[in-house]
Amino acid sequence: MATQETKVEVSEDFVSKDLGEFEMAWKWGSAAKNGAASEEWTGFIDQGVSLEGTLTVKGTFRIDGNVRGNIISEQTVVLGDGAKVEGQIEGNRVVISGRFDGVIFAKGRVEIQAKGVVTGEVHAPCMVIDPGGIFDGRCHMLASSDAASTASTVTIPIRAASNS
């Protein structure tokens, strides 16, 4: 089967790549309120969209569709209620309301919200699981300065408590 390569050019700042390693180029300005720092939204994958490969983004990115592969962000990765992601996520902050199966590397924190389901490994200095959120796997708590390396990790096994 022949493989067709598709390239898209948007502006001089956009580095066009084949769809196996897709980079988003559009941006929405996030208005900061009361001088608070804001993250720049880079884009999203809506419900009904499937992507297989590596997704590299510079800002905050939301996923509500299906992704199989690697997601790399310098800011926040948000998996919405409809998201089904399998693979690896690297980011500063990862917020999960959908389903994720794989490995997460976060420099800041990982949040599993009430509808979120995470199966696999989490490497982060901070992990928050809201009531109703599900985590089935291993959590490696890293010191904030050691988030990039796994040289000094503390492994904390998580088990569900029974209500007897």
N, C-alpha and C positions, 0 to 999 in steps of 0.2 A: 504494500500500500504506500503510495507516494505521500509525503508530508508537505503541506503547503505552509509557507512562512508568511505571516501577516505582520506588517509594520504600520504604525500610526505615528504621524508627526503632528504635534499641536503647537509648539512654540520652540524658541531657541533653548529654553530651560528644560524642555522635555527630552529625555534620553529615550529614543524609541528602541524597543526590544521585542523579541518574538514573544508570543503569548505564553510560552513556558515560564517566563520570568517577567511578569507584567508589572509595570510601575505606573502609579497614578500621578497625573500632572495637574488636575484642577484643584482649586482650593476655595473654601468659603472662609471669610474672615469671621472669627468668633469675637463678639464684642465683650470686652472685659468690663465688669460692673464694679464700681467703687474702687477702682485701681487694682483689682484682683488680677492675678496672672491668668491668661487664658491659653488654651491649646488651640492650634490651628487645625480645623477639620480638613482632611485631605480627600476623603471620599467614602463610598459605601458600596456594598454588594447587597442588592435587594433580594427579597424572596423570589423564588423562581429562577435564580441565577446560580449556575454551578461553575466552579473554577478548580482546575487541577494544575498544580505547579507551585511556583514561588511568588508570593506577593510581597513587594517591598514598598513601604510608604514612609514618608518623613514625618507626618503629623498623626493626628488622631483618626482612626478608621473604624467604621462600623460594618459588621457583617450580619445579615439576616438570611442569607442563602446558604448554599452548600459549598464547602471548600475542603479539598484534600491536598495536603502539601504543607509548605512552610509559610508563615506569616511573620514578617519582620517589620517592626515599627520603632521609631525613636521616641514615640509618645505613647498614647493609649490605644489599645485594641479592645473594642466592645463587640461581644457576641450577643445579639439581640435574641428575643424569645424564639424566633423561627430558625436560628442558626444551627447548623449541623456541621461541625468542623472536626477533621481527623488529620493529625500531623503534629507540627511543632509551632509554637508561638514564642517569639522573642519580642519583648517590649518593656517599656518603663512601668506601665500599669496595664493590667488585664482585667476586664470586667465581663463576667459570664452570666447570661440569663438563659442561654440556649444549651445545646449539648456539645461537649468537647471530649475527644478521646485522643490522648497523646501526651506530649511533654511541653510544659510551660516554663520559660526562663524569664523572670521579671526582675528588673533592677529595683523597682519600688514595691508595689503590692499587687496581690491577686485577690479579686472579690468574686465570690460565688453568690449570686443573688438568689432569691426565693425559688425561682423556677429553673435555676442553673443546675446542670449535671456535669460533673468532671470525673473522667476516668483516666488514670495514668499517673504521671509525676508532675509535681510542682516544685520549682526551685525559686525561692523568693525570700526576702527578709521579713515580709509581712503577708499573712493570708487571713482573709475575713470570710466566714461562711454565714450568710444570713439564715434565719430560721426557715426551713423548707428546702434550702440548698443541699445538694448531695455531692459528696466527695468520696470516691472510692479509689485509693491509690496510696502513693508515698509522697510525703512532703519533706523537702530538704530546706530547712530554714537557714538562710545565709545572713551573715552580718552585712549591713548596707554597703560597706566598702568592698566586700568580697563577692558581690552579686555576680560579677562577670566571671569569676573563677570558682571552681568547685574544690579548691584546695582545703578549705576549712569549713566543712559542713556538719550540721547536726541533723540527724534523721529522726523524725518523730512519726511513729506509726499512728494512724488515726483509725479508731474503731467506733462503730455506732454503739451507744449505750442502750441497754434494754430497759424498758419501763415495767419491771416486775414488782 
